[in-house]
Each structure stands twice: as structure tokens, then as C-alpha cells.
Amino acid sequence: MSSSHGFSPNDALYAELLRFAVAALASGTHSDHALLLLHERYREAEDREATLRKWLLRSLISTPARTPLGVAVKLTVACRLDGYLDAAQEAFDGPAGSHIIVSALIDSLAQAQLLPTNRSGPRH
């Protein structure tokens, strides 16, 4: 079942990202602790009041990412909000802007060591 933000919370990339974000939050010392905490609050508030979600989203945007994990979190939120993962999968006319954004997300996940860096085959 897809969320209203573009892809299923069970998606493998998202699940992997969340696993690392939770571990980083648990350490309490991650460089992007504030950003990861905002993401956690935003994720928890997805089905709640729109005003709270907008405030959390503004805070998430204005909090600078200092690590590849922080960049991956911001890219993931953008992908969820605008449905870029679905758009990249369904682009029958060839590569589009959504492919570049998804590629950047995969690159940042790989740099954060959440995915293997030696990916082969075409990116989608």
C-alpha cells in the first residue's frame, strides 16, 4: 500500500535508511542528530495535523545536512513528497528529472554505506 507521499513505507531503500537513522539517533552523538530527530518527528506526524507537518518540514529543510546520511534523509523526504521513485520506475519515454533525483538518493545512501558502492547495471 502506497503512502500519500509516493512510495510504500515497506520499500527496501526506505526501510534500510530508517534502520541506519534509528541507529544513529540511538547513539546520541551523530553529527546530524537534530536533522535525524526532525525526520523521525516528521515521519511520526505524517497522519496528523497538516500545520505540524508543515512546521516540521520547514525545520527539516532549514537544518543543514552534515553527513551523507543527513543528505539521504533529505533526499528521501523529497522523493516521498513528490513521488520521484514511482515516476522513475514508470518513465516509459526514457530518463527524466526523477531519474537524476533517485540516482542522487542512491549515491548518498551508498556514501553513507547503507548500500554497496559497486552497483552494476543501469540506474532507475
C-alpha positions in Angstrom: 0.0 0.0 0.0 1.5 3.3 -1.0 1.5 6.3 1.2 0.1 9.6 0.1 3.7 10.8 -0.3 4.8 8.5 -3.2 6.0 5.1 -2.0 5.4 2.3 0.4 6.9 2.6 3.9 8.0 -1.1 3.3 10.2 0.0 0.3 13.6 -1.6 0.8 15.6 1.7 0.4 13.4 3.5 2.9 13.5 0.6 5.4 17.3 0.5 5.1 17.6 4.2 5.6 15.3 4.2 8.6 17.3 1.4 10.2 20.5 3.4 10.0 18.8 6.7 11.1 17.4 5.0 14.2 20.8 3.5 15.0 22.4 7.0 14.5 19.8 8.6 16.8 20.3 5.9 19.4 24.0 6.9 19.6 23.0 10.4 20.5 26.3 11.7 19.1 25.7 11.7 15.3 26.6 14.9 13.5 23.1 15.1 12.0 21.3 14.2 15.3 19.0 17.2 15.0 18.1 16.6 11.4 17.5 12.9 12.1 15.3 13.7 15.0 13.3 16.1 12.9 12.9 13.4 10.3 11.7 11.0 12.9 9.1 13.5 14.2 8.0 14.3 10.7 7.6 10.6 9.9 5.5 10.1 13.1 3.4 13.1 12.2 2.5 12.1 8.6 -1.1 11.2 9.5 -1.6 14.1 11.9 -2.3 17.8 11.7 -1.1 19.5 8.5 0.2 22.5 10.4 2.5 20.4 12.5 3.8 18.5 9.4 4.5 21.9 7.6 6.4 23.2 10.6 8.5 20.0 10.8 9.1 20.1 7.1 10.3 23.7 7.2 12.6 22.8 10.1 13.9 19.8 8.2 14.6 21.9 5.2 16.4 24.6 7.1 18.6 22.2 9.1 21.8 21.7 7.2 22.9 18.1 6.5 26.5 17.4 7.6 26.8 13.8 6.6 25.8 11.5 3.7 23.1 10.1 6.0 21.6 13.5 6.5 21.7 14.2 2.8 20.0 10.8 2.2 17.3 11.7 4.7 16.5 15.0 3.0 16.5 13.4 -0.5 14.2 10.6 0.8 11.7 13.1 2.1 11.8 14.9 -1.3 11.3 11.6 -3.1 8.4 10.7 -0.9 6.7 14.1 -1.2 6.9 14.3 -5.0 6.7 10.6 -5.9 10.1 10.6 -7.7 10.7 6.8 -7.1 7.4 5.9 -8.7 8.0 8.4 -11.5 11.4 7.0 -12.3 10.0 3.4 -12.4 7.1 4.4 -14.7 9.0 6.7 -17.1 8.3 4.9 -20.4 9.8 7.7 -22.5 13.3 7.3 -21.1 15.2 9.1 -18.4 13.7 12.2 -16.8 14.5 14.5 -13.9 13.1 12.0 -11.4 15.9 9.6 -12.5 18.6 12.1 -11.5 17.0 12.7 -8.1 16.7 8.9 -7.5 20.3 8.4 -8.7 21.4 11.1 -6.2 19.5 9.4 -3.4 21.1 6.0 -4.2 24.5 7.7 -4.4 24.0 9.3 -1.0 22.8 6.0 0.5 25.9 4.3 -0.9 28.2 7.1 0.5 26.5 6.6 3.9 27.4 3.0 3.5 23.8 2.0 3.5 24.1 0.4 0.1 27.0 -1.3 -1.6 29.1 1.1 -3.7 29.8 -1.3 -6.5 26.4 -1.2 -8.2 26.2 -2.6 -11.7 23.6 -2.2 -14.4 21.5 0.9 -15.3 20.2 3.2 -12.6 16.4 3.8 -12.5 
